[in-house]
Amino acid sequence: MIQLELGQEYIPPYEADAIATVTQINERLLNQAEKPLVRRGEHGKGHGCIRGTLVVDLQVSTDPRLQVGLFKHPEQTFSVCIRFSNFSVKDDARGDVRGMAIKVFNVPGEKALDDEKDELTQDILLVDYPVFVVRNAKDYIDLFLEIERTQSRSPVRFFITGLNLFKWRWHELWIGIAYRLKTISSLLEVQYWSMTPYRLGKAAVKFTLIPSPGNIIGGFWRRLGPRSKDYLREGMRDHLRDRGATLDLLVQFQTDANKMPIEDPTIYWSSPFHKVATLVIPPQSFESPEQMSFCENLSFTPWHSLVDHQPLGGINRTRRVVYEQLSRMRNRLNGVEHREPSLAEFDAVYPPQ
């Protein structure tokens, strides 16, 4: 067994070949996508993008471990664009994980990607489930080969690998079942997690967003009554028509390299959370044709990042190559320039409130 220190990554010898295979599979899947508009391979159904602000918490000044990168200056405020999505389903009433991708604007500092050193964005990617369904790049291949073979986002044979029950991916199977059983009543009322780890200076952390109790709107019928296939977008529209929402952004530190592994995002970390910022979402509209088009053409990756928040682990190293490849290919097929937007461009489409 390899003994790792806190924050230390381990890159297995097979990983480069595995990532290359994943990119080939994803390219084939994207070429088979519906035309004329080619949507994302994952999180394809967007509910819309909204604007907000990320306010660094005053309390980070009491803990030097937190006062790093994006959170260096207490009470600093950043403008953000937030995209909500389903992972794979088109009908919101079906079980699925829901994504929340945050693009923070005007973030100074050294960036992780060599060809984006001068960019001023920082992305934070989260979903409403705490762990990922795949351990590493090698398993990523098996998952997407099965998705390609079945043309389905429910690749049963990835989990049930044959007649020998001892070779089934039981741990991943329970996570996959939890994904498929998960439904929510509102995008603004649930907790989100980064699933994978990131640097916070020299430390390794995971992120979570916890909604304020004030976000939750009561009503038995709203929660259990009939739902349209677009009820999550409709619900966010209704919520933001005359009221805002807030969520707390927190980090949890890796405190045990074995019990909280960097290289296996299927494992839940059990360390305490520490608040670093507040996400403030004002009342707004977000469904104009210009806004929906701007939102659809955005690219999100955990590697749009400061070095101080660099993604960690094999799944994130796989994402570095795969997300960039698919984003460039999707933009090319849709006739859209591949680049990061400026705050001025965002403000022109989503005017500050």
N, C-alpha and C positions, 0 to 999 in steps of 0.2 A: 504493500500500500504506500502511495506517495504521500509524504508528509508536507503539507503546505502551511505557510505562514498566513496571518491575517492579510487580506487584500491581494494575495498572490494568485496569479493565473497559472494554469497548466495547459499547454497547447499539445494535444496528442499528435503523433506523427501522421495519422491518416487525414487530419482535418483539411488540409489544403485541397486534396483530391476530392474529399466529400463536398466541400463548398463548390468546387467546379462542377460537380455532378448536379448539385441542387440548382445552380444557375441554368444549366441546360434543360432541366425539367421545367423550371418556371418559365423559361423562354418559350418552350413548346406550349405550355398552358396559356400563356398570354397571347400567342399567335392564334389560338383557337377561340379567343374571347369574342364577345358580341361586337359587331360593328354597327354604325360608324363610330360610336364613342367607346373606346377601350377603357374599362374601369380597372381599378386596382385588383390585383390578384387576391389580396386579403383585405378585409375591411372595405369591400367594394361598395356596399350601400351606405352612403353618407346621409346623415339626418340634417346636416347643415353645419355651417361654421358661424360662430358668434364671437364677439369681441369682449374683452375683459381686461383687468389689470391684475398683476401679481405684485403684492406688497410684501417686501421682506419684513419678517417679524422683528420687533424690537428686542425680543429675548435672545436672539442669536448672539448679541453682544456679551451675554453671560457665559457662553460656552465657545471657546476658540475653535473647537472641532467643527462647529457649524458655520462659522464666519469665513466661508470659502467661496470663491467663484461668484455665482449668481447671487449668493447670500452674504456677500462681503460687507455690504453697507446696510445696516439696520434702517428700516422704513423707506428704503429706495423702492420706487414704483416703476414697473415695466408694463408696456402695452403688450397684450397677447391675443393671438387668434386661436380659437379652440374648435377642433373638428370632432364631432360625435359620429359613431358608425356602428354597424353590425359587423361581426367578424365574417360571417358567411351567408346568413339567410337574408331573403328579401322580404319576408313577412315578419313584422315585428312581434307578432303574437307567438311565434315559434321560439323555442329555447335556443340561446346562443350567448356568447360573450359579447359585450359592448365595449367599444373602444373610445378613448378620450385622448386625442393628440393635441398637445399644446405647443404653439410656436411663439417663443418669446422674442420680441424685437429690441433692437439697439442694445445688444449685449456686447460690451467690449471684452477684449482678452484673446489669448491664443486659442485657436480652434483645433480640434482633433484631426480633421481631414487636411491633408497637405494641400489640396487644390481649393480649399475654402478658408484659407488663413485670414482673409480679409472680410469674410462674411460677418454679419452682426446678428445672427439668429441662434437660438438655443431651443432644441426640441425636447419635450418630455412626453414619452409615450406610456400610456397606462390602459388597463382594461379592468372590468369589474369582477375579476377573480384573482386570487393572490399568487397562483403558481401557473407555470407553463406546462403544456402537455408533452413536450419533447425534451429529453435530457441533453442531447449533444448533436453535432453536425451529422454524425453517422446515422442516428435515428431520424434526423430530419429528412435524409434521403429516403429511407423506408416509408416515411409518412407520405411524402409527395409522390413517390412512385405509385403508391396505392391510390392516392387522389387522382393521379393521371390515368391509372388503369381503370378505375371505376367511374371517373368523371363525377365524383361525389365528394362532398366535404364531410362525409361520415365514413371514413376508411376503416371498416370493421377489422379487416385482416391485418392492419398495422398492430392492433392490440391482441387479437386472437390469431396467433401465428401458426397454428397447426393443432394436431390432436393431443400433443403433450401439454397438459395444463401448467406444468412447471416452467414452460418457456413462454407463456403468455406474459404480456406487459401489464400485469395486474394494477400496479401503481398508476400507470398512465391511463389505463382503462377507466378507473374510478374518476380521474380528473376529466377525461373525455365525456363520461356520463354526466358529471356535474355541469360541464359546459352546456350539454344538450338539454338539460333540465332547467337551466337558469332563465327565468323571465323576470322582467322588472316593470314597474309601473311608471317610472319617470327617469330620464337621464340625469336629472339634477338632484336626485334623492338617494343615490347609491354611492358606496365607497369604491374607489379605483386603486389599483396597485401597478407598480412597474414590472412585477414578476421577476425581471432580471436585475442584476446588481450594477452599480455604477461607482465611479470614484467620487469621493468628497475630499479633495486634497489627497492625502496619503491613505485615507480610510476607504473601506468599501461599504456602500449603503444600498438600501432599497427605498423607493419612494411610495407614498400612499397619499390619496386625497380623500378627506372625510367631509361629507356635506354637513352644513349647519342645520340644526333642528328647524330653523326658520324656513328652510327650503321645502319642507314637507307639507304638502297640502292634503288635508284630510278628505274623507269622502269614501264610504264603502263602495258605492256604485262605480266611482271612477276607478277603483282598484280592481274590482271583480266583475264589472260589467263587460259587455261585448267590446272588442277592440278591432280597429281597422288594421290593415297591413302596414300603415304608416303612423300608427298612434303615437310612437315615440317622438317623431318630429312634430306632430300636431300638439302633443302635450307640452313640448318645449316652447312652441309658438304661443300657446295659451298662457303658460307660466310667465314668459318674458314680455307679454303684452303690457302688463301694468305693474310688474314686480320683479326684483332682481334675485340673485342667489349668491351665496358665498360657500367656499370650501376651504378647509385647512390643508396645507401641504406639509407633510411630515416626512422625516427620514428615520430609518432604523439601521443601526450599525451592525456589521458583522462582528460578533464577539467570540465566536468559536469557529475555527476554520473547517472543522470536521462536521459539526452539527449544522452549520450554515454555509454550505459549499458555494463557491462562486461558479463552479463548472456544472452544476446541476440545478437548473431553475424549477424543477418539479418539487423541490424541497422548500417548505415554508420556514421562514426565519421567525424566531420567537422572541427576539430582543425588543426592548422598549422603543417607542416612537418619540421623536422630538420635533416640535413644530419649527418650521423655518420660514413659512410665508403664508399669506392668505390670498386666495384667488377670488376676486370680486367680479361678478357678472351683473351689469346694469340691465334694466328693462330695455328692450330693443326689438327690431324686426330684422330678419335674416334670410328672407325667402325671395328677394328680387332676383330676376334672371342674371343680373351682373354679379350678385353675391354668390349664387349657386355655382356659376361658372368659375369664379375666382376660387371658391372652395374646392371644386372638383379638380382643378389643375395644380393645387398645392402638392408638394412632396414632403413627406415626413420620414425621418429616420433618427434613431437615437444617436447617430454619428454626426448630426448637426449639433455639435456640442463643444463646449469649452474643454480644454485638456483637464481642468480640475473636476469635470464631471464625465470623463471618458467612460463609455460602456465597457463592462467587464464580462468575461466568460465566453464559452464557445458559441452559444446561441447568438450573442451580440456580435461576435466576430463573423458569424455567418450572415447576420443581418447587414453588416457593413457592405458586403459584396452584393448580396441578393437585392436589398432594397434599392441600392444605387442603380444596379443593372435594370431592374424592372421599372423604376421611375423614369430613367432616361428612355427606355423603350416605349413606355406608355405615352410619355410626352411627344416622342417622335411620331408615333402612330396617330396621335390626336392633333398633330401640327402645332404643338405648343413649345415655346422655348423652355429649356431646362435650366432654371436658376432659382435662387432664393428671392422672395419679394422683399421690398423695402417697407418701412413703416408708412412712408408717404403713399405708396401704392395701396396698402391695406386701408389707410384712413380714407382714401378716395372712394373706396367701395363700401366700407363699413365706417361711416362718419362717427367720430367720438360723440358720446352723449353729453 
